[in-house]
Every structure is written in C-alpha cells, then in structure tokens.
Amino acid sequence: MKPPLQYDCHHIDEPIEVDGSLGAPQWQQAELISLVLPVTHEEPLSKTEGRLLWDDRCLYVGFKAYDKDIFSYFTERDSRTCEEDVLEMFLKPEAAKDPYYNFEIN
C-alpha cells in the first residue's frame, strides 16, 4: 500500500477573489498538484491539477480539469456523486485522529 499523499499548503496575506479562475497572482505561490486516482494512485485518463492556499480566514482550493467527457446523471443534492465523474478532496486535520472531511464536486 502506498503512503497517503501530502502537499504543502502555503499561507497568503491577502484573500483571493473567488471567481472560477486561477489567474490571481497568489495562485503562483501554490504547489502544483497532479491529481491521481484514489487507492491505486495511478494517473487518471484525463489530467487534473490542483492548488491549495490558505489565509487567516479561508482555505482556497483550485482545480483545473482537462476532462473531455464530463457526465452526471444525479441531480439531487447530496447524491452519490462518487459513483460518477467527480473531483474529490479529503481533508484530515489530524492524521492520527478522526474525523476526515470529504468534498465532492461534479
């Protein structure tokens, strides 16, 4: 079994305007993350990149997905999006303790 993936999340002094773009200069301070498939850690068919930053109030997460065939059949809030095309992010503030938080976007 491969070890869990970990990334540096840099602190920024000024908040980022959340506008759906990774064009703000602060994003250049963030480590570029090439996302992989959970469990196997293999590269996905379609490349996806992410970036993480934080300031004194917020955690900023930016994704750029190069998926050419995005699909989704679920339309209800809190549906089982993990069964479809999805970007997932798992946060576990303390490695040795529960809980962890799972965010899914499709």
C-alpha distance (Angstrom), angle and dihedral (degrees) to the residues before:
residue distance angle dihedral
M1 . . .
K2 3.79 . .
P3 3.83 119.4 .
P4 3.81 118.0 -103.6
L5 3.78 114.8 -86.2
Q6 3.79 116.4 -110.4
Y7 3.79 130.9 -171.9
D8 3.79 135.6 -169.4
C9 3.77 113.0 -110.7
H10 3.81 110.0 -157.8
H11 3.80 124.0 -145.5
I12 3.81 118.6 -123.8
D13 3.79 127.2 -163.0
E14 3.80 98.9 -144.6
P15 3.81 126.6 50.7
I16 3.79 119.7 -111.9
E17 3.78 120.9 -122.7
V18 3.79 104.7 -119.0
D19 3.80 101.6 -133.7
G20 3.81 105.9 140.7
S21 3.80 92.1 -99.7
L22 3.79 131.9 101.8
G23 3.80 90.5 -149.3
A24 3.81 98.7 107.4
P25 3.82 111.1 110.2
Q26 3.81 91.7 -122.4
W27 3.81 90.0 68.5
Q28 3.81 89.1 67.1
Q29 3.83 87.9 67.3
A30 3.81 90.8 58.8
E31 3.78 122.5 95.9
L32 3.81 111.1 -111.3
I33 3.79 108.6 -119.7
S34 3.80 120.8 -159.6
L35 3.78 103.7 -153.6
V36 3.79 122.3 -135.5
L37 3.78 136.7 -167.1
P38 3.80 115.1 -81.5
V39 3.82 118.0 -106.2
T40 3.84 96.6 7.5
H41 3.83 95.8 46.3
E42 3.81 88.5 -146.3
E43 3.79 122.5 149.0
P44 3.81 112.4 -94.2
L45 3.81 122.6 -122.9
S46 3.81 89.4 -108.8
K47 3.79 119.3 43.5
T48 3.81 117.9 -118.1
E49 3.80 126.1 -174.8
G50 3.76 129.7 -165.8
R51 3.78 140.0 -171.2
L52 3.82 131.4 -162.6
L53 3.80 130.1 -158.5
W54 3.77 135.7 159.0
D55 3.79 138.5 -162.3
D56 3.80 130.1 -174.8
R57 3.83 91.6 -75.0
C58 3.81 110.0 25.1
L59 3.76 147.3 38.3
Y60 3.82 110.6 -138.2
V61 3.79 119.8 -152.8
G62 3.78 121.7 -175.3
F63 3.80 126.2 -174.7
K64 3.77 131.4 -173.3
A65 3.80 111.9 -167.3
Y66 3.79 122.1 -168.8
D67 3.81 94.2 -165.9
K68 3.80 113.3 148.3
D69 3.81 97.5 -170.6
I70 3.80 107.8 42.0
F71 3.79 112.9 173.0
S72 3.78 139.9 171.0
Y73 3.77 132.6 174.7
F74 3.79 98.8 178.0
T75 3.80 115.1 89.9
E76 3.82 103.0 167.3
R77 3.79 121.8 98.9
D78 3.83 111.8 -101.7
S79 3.82 92.2 17.0
R80 3.81 119.6 157.4
T81 3.79 93.3 -86.9
C82 3.81 90.3 161.6
E83 3.82 86.9 77.1
E84 3.82 92.4 61.5
D85 3.82 139.0 43.0
V86 3.77 101.6 -45.9
L87 3.78 144.5 153.7
E88 3.78 110.3 -138.5
M89 3.75 130.7 -169.7
F90 3.79 123.7 -170.0
L91 3.80 120.4 -161.9
K92 3.78 122.7 -170.1
P93 3.80 110.9 176.9
E94 3.81 93.4 -165.5
A95 3.79 118.1 32.7
A96 3.81 95.3 -151.9
K97 3.82 96.5 44.3
D98 3.77 138.6 59.4
P99 2.96 143.5 -94.7
Y100 3.77 117.1 71.4
Y101 3.80 125.1 -176.6
N102 3.79 124.6 -134.8
F103 3.82 121.8 -160.5
E104 3.81 118.7 -171.3
I105 3.79 125.6 -169.1
N106 3.78 126.3 -174.8
